[in-house]
Amino acid sequence: MIATLALVFILTVAKHVPGLDGLPLSQAVGIVCFSFAIYLSLRIYQDELARIRAE
């Protein structure tokens, strides 16, 4: 989780570096955030499914 947040922070800071103007860093940040949201929701789903099956 810390690695994902660090990656988002680095990509966000890199957007403001003059030499990296041409790279689609905003889209990369969006993809990383969306992927992380999917990962977290699947973990919550998996935990809930395991809880339901244990009952």
PQR file with spaces between the fields and no chain letter, atoms N, CA, C, O and H, PARSE charges and radii, in Angstrom:
ATOM       1  N    MET     1       0.820   -1.180    0.000 -0.4000 1.5000
ATOM       2  CA   MET     1       0.000    0.000    0.000 -0.0000 2.0000
ATOM       3  C    MET     1       0.871    1.253    0.000  0.5500 1.7000
ATOM       4  O    MET     1       0.567    2.221   -0.697 -0.5500 1.4000
ATOM       5  N    ILE     2       1.934    1.240    0.766 -0.4000 1.5000
ATOM       6  CA   ILE     2       2.841    2.391    0.807 -0.0000 2.0000
ATOM       7  C    ILE     2       3.506    2.573   -0.556  0.5500 1.7000
ATOM       8  O    ILE     2       3.722    3.698   -1.006 -0.5500 1.4000
ATOM       9  H    ILE     2       2.182    0.453    1.332  0.4000 1.0000
ATOM      10  N    ALA     3       3.826    1.460   -1.203 -0.4000 1.5000
ATOM      11  CA   ALA     3       4.475    1.553   -2.515 -0.0000 2.0000
ATOM      12  C    ALA     3       3.547    2.205   -3.537  0.5500 1.7000
ATOM      13  O    ALA     3       3.997    2.987   -4.375 -0.5500 1.4000
ATOM      14  H    ALA     3       3.651    0.546   -0.837  0.4000 1.0000
ATOM      15  N    THR     4       2.281    1.893   -3.474 -0.4000 1.5000
ATOM      16  CA   THR     4       1.317    2.494   -4.398 -0.0000 2.0000
ATOM      17  C    THR     4       1.197    3.990   -4.163  0.5500 1.7000
ATOM      18  O    THR     4       1.193    4.778   -5.109 -0.5500 1.4000
ATOM      19  H    THR     4       1.915    1.257   -2.794  0.4000 1.0000
ATOM      20  N    LEU     5       1.101    4.376   -2.902 -0.4000 1.5000
ATOM      21  CA   LEU     5       1.013    5.799   -2.580 -0.0000 2.0000
ATOM      22  C    LEU     5       2.287    6.535   -2.984  0.5500 1.7000
ATOM      23  O    LEU     5       2.228    7.670   -3.456 -0.5500 1.4000
ATOM      24  H    LEU     5       1.104    3.736   -2.134  0.4000 1.0000
ATOM      25  N    ALA     6       3.433    5.894   -2.799 -0.4000 1.5000
ATOM      26  CA   ALA     6       4.699    6.501   -3.210 -0.0000 2.0000
ATOM      27  C    ALA     6       4.747    6.661   -4.726  0.5500 1.7000
ATOM      28  O    ALA     6       5.222    7.681   -5.225 -0.5500 1.4000
ATOM      29  H    ALA     6       3.481    4.972   -2.414  0.4000 1.0000
ATOM      30  N    LEU     7       4.262    5.666   -5.460 -0.4000 1.5000
ATOM      31  CA   LEU     7       4.243    5.748   -6.914 -0.0000 2.0000
ATOM      32  C    LEU     7       3.342    6.885   -7.394  0.5500 1.7000
ATOM      33  O    LEU     7       3.702    7.617   -8.316 -0.5500 1.4000
ATOM      34  H    LEU     7       3.877    4.837   -5.055  0.4000 1.0000
ATOM      35  N    VAL     8       2.180    7.030   -6.774 -0.4000 1.5000
ATOM      36  CA   VAL     8       1.277    8.117   -7.130 -0.0000 2.0000
ATOM      37  C    VAL     8       1.938    9.459   -6.832  0.5500 1.7000
ATOM      38  O    VAL     8       1.852   10.385   -7.638 -0.5500 1.4000
ATOM      39  H    VAL     8       1.888    6.435   -6.025  0.4000 1.0000
ATOM      40  N    PHE     9       2.589    9.567   -5.693 -0.4000 1.5000
ATOM      41  CA   PHE     9       3.267   10.808   -5.328 -0.0000 2.0000
ATOM      42  C    PHE     9       4.383   11.135   -6.320  0.5500 1.7000
ATOM      43  O    PHE     9       4.506   12.277   -6.763 -0.5500 1.4000
ATOM      44  H    PHE     9       2.659    8.814   -5.039  0.4000 1.0000
ATOM      45  N    ILE    10       5.192   10.139   -6.668 -0.4000 1.5000
ATOM      46  CA   ILE    10       6.299   10.357   -7.607 -0.0000 2.0000
ATOM      47  C    ILE    10       5.779   10.770   -8.974  0.5500 1.7000
ATOM      48  O    ILE    10       6.327   11.682   -9.592 -0.5500 1.4000
ATOM      49  H    ILE    10       5.092    9.211   -6.308  0.4000 1.0000
ATOM      50  N    LEU    11       4.736   10.117   -9.451 -0.4000 1.5000
ATOM      51  CA   LEU    11       4.179   10.474  -10.754 -0.0000 2.0000
ATOM      52  C    LEU    11       3.569   11.876  -10.731  0.5500 1.7000
ATOM      53  O    LEU    11       3.665   12.619  -11.708 -0.5500 1.4000
ATOM      54  H    LEU    11       4.291    9.375   -8.948  0.4000 1.0000
ATOM      55  N    THR    12       2.946   12.228   -9.615 -0.4000 1.5000
ATOM      56  CA   THR    12       2.355   13.556   -9.500 -0.0000 2.0000
ATOM      57  C    THR    12       3.440   14.627   -9.483  0.5500 1.7000
ATOM      58  O    THR    12       3.289   15.669  -10.122 -0.5500 1.4000
ATOM      59  H    THR    12       2.868   11.624   -8.821  0.4000 1.0000
ATOM      60  N    VAL    13       4.513   14.387   -8.773 -0.4000 1.5000
ATOM      61  CA   VAL    13       5.623   15.341   -8.741 -0.0000 2.0000
ATOM      62  C    VAL    13       6.298   15.405  -10.108  0.5500 1.7000
ATOM      63  O    VAL    13       6.703   16.480  -10.550 -0.5500 1.4000
ATOM      64  H    VAL    13       4.636   13.541   -8.254  0.4000 1.0000
ATOM      65  N    ALA    14       6.420   14.269  -10.773 -0.4000 1.5000
ATOM      66  CA   ALA    14       7.081   14.221  -12.081 -0.0000 2.0000
ATOM      67  C    ALA    14       6.314   15.014  -13.132  0.5500 1.7000
ATOM      68  O    ALA    14       6.898   15.453  -14.123 -0.5500 1.4000
ATOM      69  H    ALA    14       6.091   13.396  -10.414  0.4000 1.0000
ATOM      70  N    LYS    15       5.014   15.201  -12.927 -0.4000 1.5000
ATOM      71  CA   LYS    15       4.224   15.996  -13.873 -0.0000 2.0000
ATOM      72  C    LYS    15       4.737   17.427  -13.956  0.5500 1.7000
ATOM      73  O    LYS    15       4.572   18.091  -14.980 -0.5500 1.4000
ATOM      74  H    LYS    15       4.540   14.844  -12.123  0.4000 1.0000
ATOM      75  N    HIS    16       5.353   17.898  -12.893 -0.4000 1.5000
ATOM      76  CA   HIS    16       5.786   19.287  -12.823 -0.0000 2.0000
ATOM      77  C    HIS    16       7.258   19.474  -13.173  0.5500 1.7000
ATOM      78  O    HIS    16       7.777   20.588  -13.089 -0.5500 1.4000
ATOM      79  H    HIS    16       5.487   17.359  -12.061  0.4000 1.0000
ATOM      80  N    VAL    17       7.931   18.404  -13.561 -0.4000 1.5000
ATOM      81  CA   VAL    17       9.333   18.502  -13.986 -0.0000 2.0000
ATOM      82  C    VAL    17       9.345   18.929  -15.452  0.5500 1.7000
ATOM      83  O    VAL    17       8.695   18.300  -16.287 -0.5500 1.4000
ATOM      84  H    VAL    17       7.509   17.500  -13.629  0.4000 1.0000
ATOM      85  N    PRO    18      10.081   19.996  -15.768 -0.5600 1.5000
ATOM      86  CA   PRO    18      10.044   20.526  -17.138  0.2800 2.0000
ATOM      87  C    PRO    18      10.438   19.524  -18.226  0.5500 1.7000
ATOM      88  O    PRO    18       9.877   19.575  -19.321 -0.5500 1.4000
ATOM      89  N    GLY    19      11.366   18.634  -17.969 -0.4000 1.5000
ATOM      90  CA   GLY    19      11.810   17.695  -18.990 -0.0000 2.0000
ATOM      91  C    GLY    19      10.821   16.585  -19.300  0.5500 1.7000
ATOM      92  O    GLY    19      10.954   15.893  -20.310 -0.5500 1.4000
ATOM      93  H    GLY    19      11.821   18.592  -17.080  0.4000 1.0000
ATOM      94  N    LEU    20       9.843   16.415  -18.446 -0.4000 1.5000
ATOM      95  CA   LEU    20       8.887   15.315  -18.613 -0.0000 2.0000
ATOM      96  C    LEU    20       7.527   15.807  -19.091  0.5500 1.7000
ATOM      97  O    LEU    20       6.509   15.158  -18.852 -0.5500 1.4000
ATOM      98  H    LEU    20       9.735   16.976  -17.626  0.4000 1.0000
ATOM      99  N    ASP    21       7.508   16.943  -19.759 -0.4000 1.5000
ATOM     100  CA   ASP    21       6.255   17.549  -20.211 -0.0000 2.0000
ATOM     101  C    ASP    21       5.466   16.658  -21.171  0.5500 1.7000
ATOM     102  O    ASP    21       4.237   16.614  -21.114 -0.5500 1.4000
ATOM     103  H    ASP    21       8.335   17.470  -19.953  0.4000 1.0000
ATOM     104  N    GLY    22       6.164   15.960  -22.038 -0.4000 1.5000
ATOM     105  CA   GLY    22       5.487   15.218  -23.092 -0.0000 2.0000
ATOM     106  C    GLY    22       4.913   13.880  -22.672  0.5500 1.7000
ATOM     107  O    GLY    22       4.182   13.255  -23.440 -0.5500 1.4000
ATOM     108  H    GLY    22       7.162   15.995  -22.084  0.4000 1.0000
ATOM     109  N    LEU    23       5.230   13.428  -21.470 -0.4000 1.5000
ATOM     110  CA   LEU    23       4.756   12.115  -21.031 -0.0000 2.0000
ATOM     111  C    LEU    23       3.331   12.200  -20.476  0.5500 1.7000
ATOM     112  O    LEU    23       2.970   13.194  -19.846 -0.5500 1.4000
ATOM     113  H    LEU    23       5.824   13.936  -20.846  0.4000 1.0000
ATOM     114  N    PRO    24       2.536   11.179  -20.704 -0.5600 1.5000
ATOM     115  CA   PRO    24       1.150   11.182  -20.199  0.2800 2.0000
ATOM     116  C    PRO    24       1.087   10.757  -18.726  0.5500 1.7000
ATOM     117  O    PRO    24       0.498    9.726  -18.400 -0.5500 1.4000
ATOM     118  N    LEU    25       1.689   11.547  -17.848 -0.4000 1.5000
ATOM     119  CA   LEU    25       1.774   11.168  -16.443 -0.0000 2.0000
ATOM     120  C    LEU    25       0.430   11.269  -15.729  0.5500 1.7000
ATOM     121  O    LEU    25       0.177   10.515  -14.790 -0.5500 1.4000
ATOM     122  H    LEU    25       2.167   12.385  -18.112  0.4000 1.0000
ATOM     123  N    SER    26      -0.425   12.174  -16.150 -0.4000 1.5000
ATOM     124  CA   SER    26      -1.753   12.269  -15.525 -0.0000 2.0000
ATOM     125  C    SER    26      -2.553   10.994  -15.772  0.5500 1.7000
ATOM     126  O    SER    26      -3.236   10.494  -14.878 -0.5500 1.4000
ATOM     127  H    SER    26      -0.220   12.787  -16.913  0.4000 1.0000
ATOM     128  N    GLN    27      -2.461   10.483  -16.978 -0.4000 1.5000
ATOM     129  CA   GLN    27      -3.161    9.235  -17.291 -0.0000 2.0000
ATOM     130  C    GLN    27      -2.565    8.068  -16.496  0.5500 1.7000
ATOM     131  O    GLN    27      -3.293    7.182  -16.048 -0.5500 1.4000
ATOM     132  H    GLN    27      -1.907   10.890  -17.704  0.4000 1.0000
ATOM     133  N    ALA    28      -1.248    8.070  -16.325 -0.4000 1.5000
ATOM     134  CA   ALA    28      -0.602    7.006  -15.555 -0.0000 2.0000
ATOM     135  C    ALA    28      -1.053    7.047  -14.101  0.5500 1.7000
ATOM     136  O    ALA    28      -1.291    6.001  -13.498 -0.5500 1.4000
ATOM     137  H    ALA    28      -0.656    8.790  -16.689  0.4000 1.0000
ATOM     138  N    VAL    29      -1.172    8.246  -13.531 -0.4000 1.5000
ATOM     139  CA   VAL    29      -1.658    8.377  -12.154 -0.0000 2.0000
ATOM     140  C    VAL    29      -3.092    7.851  -12.061  0.5500 1.7000
ATOM     141  O    VAL    29      -3.434    7.157  -11.104 -0.5500 1.4000
ATOM     142  H    VAL    29      -0.978    9.096  -14.021  0.4000 1.0000
ATOM     143  N    GLY    30      -3.916    8.170  -13.031 -0.4000 1.5000
ATOM     144  CA   GLY    30      -5.290    7.683  -13.036 -0.0000 2.0000
ATOM     145  C    GLY    30      -5.367    6.170  -13.111  0.5500 1.7000
ATOM     146  O    GLY    30      -6.173    5.547  -12.420 -0.5500 1.4000
ATOM     147  H    GLY    30      -3.638    8.734  -13.809  0.4000 1.0000
ATOM     148  N    ILE    31      -4.537    5.587  -13.940 -0.4000 1.5000
ATOM     149  CA   ILE    31      -4.525    4.126  -14.082 -0.0000 2.0000
ATOM     150  C    ILE    31      -4.067    3.468  -12.786  0.5500 1.7000
ATOM     151  O    ILE    31      -4.655    2.477  -12.351 -0.5500 1.4000
ATOM     152  H    ILE    31      -3.882    6.093  -14.502  0.4000 1.0000
ATOM     153  N    VAL    32      -3.022    4.011  -12.168 -0.4000 1.5000
ATOM     154  CA   VAL    32      -2.519    3.450  -10.907 -0.0000 2.0000
ATOM     155  C    VAL    32      -3.588    3.553   -9.820  0.5500 1.7000
ATOM     156  O    VAL    32      -3.816    2.590   -9.089 -0.5500 1.4000
ATOM     157  H    VAL    32      -2.545    4.816  -12.521  0.4000 1.0000
ATOM     158  N    CYS    33      -4.242    4.700   -9.705 -0.4000 1.5000
ATOM     159  CA   CYS    33      -5.278    4.886   -8.679 -0.0000 2.0000
ATOM     160  C    CYS    33      -6.471    3.971   -8.922  0.5500 1.7000
ATOM     161  O    CYS    33      -6.996    3.377   -7.980 -0.5500 1.4000
ATOM     162  H    CYS    33      -4.056    5.483  -10.299  0.4000 1.0000
ATOM     163  N    PHE    34      -6.898    3.853  -10.159 -0.4000 1.5000
ATOM     164  CA   PHE    34      -8.028    2.981  -10.479 -0.0000 2.0000
ATOM     165  C    PHE    34      -7.682    1.521  -10.202  0.5500 1.7000
ATOM     166  O    PHE    34      -8.505    0.783   -9.661 -0.5500 1.4000
ATOM     167  H    PHE    34      -6.471    4.336  -10.924  0.4000 1.0000
ATOM     168  N    SER    35      -6.484    1.101  -10.565 -0.4000 1.5000
ATOM     169  CA   SER    35      -6.054   -0.278  -10.305 -0.0000 2.0000
ATOM     170  C    SER    35      -5.992   -0.560   -8.808  0.5500 1.7000
ATOM     171  O    SER    35      -6.376   -1.637   -8.353 -0.5500 1.4000
ATOM     172  H    SER    35      -5.815    1.700  -11.004  0.4000 1.0000
ATOM     173  N    PHE    36      -5.504    0.419   -8.046 -0.4000 1.5000
ATOM     174  CA   PHE    36      -5.426    0.246   -6.600 -0.0000 2.0000
ATOM     175  C    PHE    36      -6.818    0.162   -5.983  0.5500 1.7000
ATOM     176  O    PHE    36      -7.031   -0.604   -5.044 -0.5500 1.4000
ATOM     177  H    PHE    36      -5.192    1.294   -8.415  0.4000 1.0000
ATOM     178  N    ALA    37      -7.756    0.932   -6.496 -0.4000 1.5000
ATOM     179  CA   ALA    37      -9.130    0.876   -6.002 -0.0000 2.0000
ATOM     180  C    ALA    37      -9.742   -0.499   -6.278  0.5500 1.7000
ATOM     181  O    ALA    37     -10.441   -1.050   -5.428 -0.5500 1.4000
ATOM     182  H    ALA    37      -7.583    1.554   -7.260  0.4000 1.0000
ATOM     183  N    ILE    38      -9.482   -1.044   -7.447 -0.4000 1.5000
ATOM     184  CA   ILE    38      -9.975   -2.391   -7.774 -0.0000 2.0000
ATOM     185  C    ILE    38      -9.357   -3.416   -6.834  0.5500 1.7000
ATOM     186  O    ILE    38     -10.049   -4.302   -6.333 -0.5500 1.4000
ATOM     187  H    ILE    38      -8.914   -0.597   -8.138  0.4000 1.0000
ATOM     188  N    TYR    39      -8.054   -3.297   -6.595 -0.4000 1.5000
ATOM     189  CA   TYR    39      -7.359   -4.216   -5.691 -0.0000 2.0000
ATOM     190  C    TYR    39      -7.970   -4.166   -4.290  0.5500 1.7000
ATOM     191  O    TYR    39      -8.233   -5.209   -3.691 -0.5500 1.4000
ATOM     192  H    TYR    39      -7.491   -2.577   -7.002  0.4000 1.0000
ATOM     193  N    LEU    40      -8.197   -2.959   -3.767 -0.4000 1.5000
ATOM     194  CA   LEU    40      -8.769   -2.837   -2.428 -0.0000 2.0000
ATOM     195  C    LEU    40     -10.191   -3.388   -2.369  0.5500 1.7000
ATOM     196  O    LEU    40     -10.556   -4.052   -1.399 -0.5500 1.4000
ATOM     197  H    LEU    40      -7.983   -2.112   -4.254  0.4000 1.0000
ATOM     198  N    SER    41     -10.988   -3.123   -3.386 -0.4000 1.5000
ATOM     199  CA   SER    41     -12.363   -3.631   -3.368 -0.0000 2.0000
ATOM     200  C    SER    41     -12.391   -5.157   -3.452  0.5500 1.7000
ATOM     201  O    SER    41     -13.243   -5.792   -2.830 -0.5500 1.4000
ATOM     202  H    SER    41     -10.692   -2.583   -4.174  0.4000 1.0000
ATOM     203  N    LEU    42     -11.487   -5.742   -4.200 -0.4000 1.5000
ATOM     204  CA   LEU    42     -11.433   -7.208   -4.266 -0.0000 2.0000
ATOM     205  C    LEU    42     -10.982   -7.807   -2.943  0.5500 1.7000
ATOM     206  O    LEU    42     -11.442   -8.885   -2.565 -0.5500 1.4000
ATOM     207  H    LEU    42     -10.795   -5.227   -4.705  0.4000 1.0000
ATOM     208  N    ARG    43     -10.089   -7.126   -2.236 -0.4000 1.5000
ATOM     209  CA   ARG    43      -9.680   -7.612   -0.913 -0.0000 2.0000
ATOM     210  C    ARG    43     -10.843   -7.554    0.066  0.5500 1.7000
ATOM     211  O    ARG    43     -11.042   -8.484    0.848 -0.5500 1.4000
ATOM     212  H    ARG    43      -9.716   -6.251   -2.543  0.4000 1.0000
ATOM     213  N    ILE    44     -11.610   -6.476    0.031 -0.4000 1.5000
ATOM     214  CA   ILE    44     -12.769   -6.368    0.910 -0.0000 2.0000
ATOM     215  C    ILE    44     -13.779   -7.455    0.569  0.5500 1.7000
ATOM     216  O    ILE    44     -14.342   -8.086    1.464 -0.5500 1.4000
ATOM     217  H    ILE    44     -11.449   -5.721   -0.604  0.4000 1.0000
ATOM     218  N    TYR    45     -14.011   -7.674   -0.724 -0.4000 1.5000
ATOM     219  CA   TYR    45     -14.942   -8.720   -1.159 -0.0000 2.0000
ATOM     220  C    TYR    45     -14.474  -10.094   -0.678  0.5500 1.7000
ATOM     221  O    TYR    45     -15.277  -10.895   -0.199 -0.5500 1.4000
ATOM     222  H    TYR    45     -13.555   -7.161   -1.450  0.4000 1.0000
ATOM     223  N    GLN    46     -13.193  -10.360   -0.804 -0.4000 1.5000
ATOM     224  CA   GLN    46     -12.646  -11.646   -0.400 -0.0000 2.0000
ATOM     225  C    GLN    46     -12.802  -11.855    1.112  0.5500 1.7000
ATOM     226  O    GLN    46     -13.154  -12.948    1.555 -0.5500 1.4000
ATOM     227  H    GLN    46     -12.541   -9.709   -1.194  0.4000 1.0000
ATOM     228  N    ASP    47     -12.542  -10.816    1.894 -0.4000 1.5000
ATOM     229  CA   ASP    47     -12.704  -10.919    3.342 -0.0000 2.0000
ATOM     230  C    ASP    47     -14.168  -11.159    3.722  0.5500 1.7000
ATOM     231  O    ASP    47     -14.463  -11.980    4.591 -0.5500 1.4000
ATOM     232  H    ASP    47     -12.256   -9.928    1.534  0.4000 1.0000
ATOM     233  N    GLU    48     -15.067  -10.449    3.075 -0.4000 1.5000
ATOM     234  CA   GLU    48     -16.490  -10.634    3.362 -0.0000 2.0000
ATOM     235  C    GLU    48     -16.975  -12.022    2.960  0.5500 1.7000
ATOM     236  O    GLU    48     -17.770  -12.635    3.672 -0.5500 1.4000
ATOM     237  H    GLU    48     -14.828   -9.783    2.369  0.4000 1.0000
ATOM     238  N    LEU    49     -16.500  -12.514    1.828 -0.4000 1.5000
ATOM     239  CA   LEU    49     -16.874  -13.845    1.379 -0.0000 2.0000
ATOM     240  C    LEU    49     -16.371  -14.903    2.358  0.5500 1.7000
ATOM     241  O    LEU    49     -17.089  -15.853    2.670 -0.5500 1.4000
ATOM     242  H    LEU    49     -15.854  -12.016    1.249  0.4000 1.0000
ATOM     243  N    ALA    50     -15.152  -14.742    2.839 -0.4000 1.5000
ATOM     244  CA   ALA    50     -14.613  -15.686    3.820 -0.0000 2.0000
ATOM     245  C    ALA    50     -15.402  -15.622    5.127  0.5500 1.7000
ATOM     246  O    ALA    50     -15.610  -16.649    5.772 -0.5500 1.4000
ATOM     247  H    ALA    50     -14.569  -13.970    2.586  0.4000 1.0000
ATOM     248  N    ARG    51     -15.842  -14.429    5.525 -0.4000 1.5000
ATOM     249  CA   ARG    51     -16.633  -14.281    6.743 -0.0000 2.0000
ATOM     250  C    ARG    51     -18.000  -14.958    6.596  0.5500 1.7000
ATOM     251  O    ARG    51     -18.483  -15.610    7.522 -0.5500 1.4000
ATOM     252  H    ARG    51     -15.673  -13.594    5.001  0.4000 1.0000
ATOM     253  N    ILE    52     -18.610  -14.794    5.432 -0.4000 1.5000
ATOM     254  CA   ILE    52     -19.920  -15.397    5.193 -0.0000 2.0000
ATOM     255  C    ILE    52     -19.815  -16.930    5.161  0.5500 1.7000
ATOM     256  O    ILE    52     -20.676  -17.629    5.695 -0.5500 1.4000
ATOM     257  H    ILE    52     -18.218  -14.264    4.680  0.4000 1.0000
ATOM     258  N    ARG    53     -18.777  -17.427    4.546 -0.4000 1.5000
ATOM     259  CA   ARG    53     -18.617  -18.893    4.457 -0.0000 2.0000
ATOM     260  C    ARG    53     -18.295  -19.498    5.821  0.5500 1.7000
ATOM     261  O    ARG    53     -18.599  -20.666    6.065 -0.5500 1.4000
ATOM     262  H    ARG    53     -18.078  -16.859    4.112  0.4000 1.0000
ATOM     263  N    ALA    54     -17.688  -18.725    6.703 -0.4000 1.5000
ATOM     264  CA   ALA    54     -17.347  -19.237    8.033 -0.0000 2.0000
ATOM     265  C    ALA    54     -18.575  -19.344    8.936  0.5500 1.7000
ATOM     266  O    ALA    54     -18.556  -20.082    9.921 -0.5500 1.4000
ATOM     267  H    ALA    54     -17.441  -17.776    6.504  0.4000 1.0000
ATOM     268  N    GLU    55     -19.619  -18.630    8.615 -0.4000 1.5000
ATOM     269  CA   GLU    55     -20.831  -18.650    9.454 -0.0000 2.0000
ATOM     270  C    GLU    55     -21.638  -19.894    9.249  0.5500 1.7000
ATOM     271  O    GLU    55     -22.683  -20.063    9.878 -0.5500 1.4000
ATOM     272  H    GLU    55     -19.635  -18.030    7.815  0.4000 1.0000
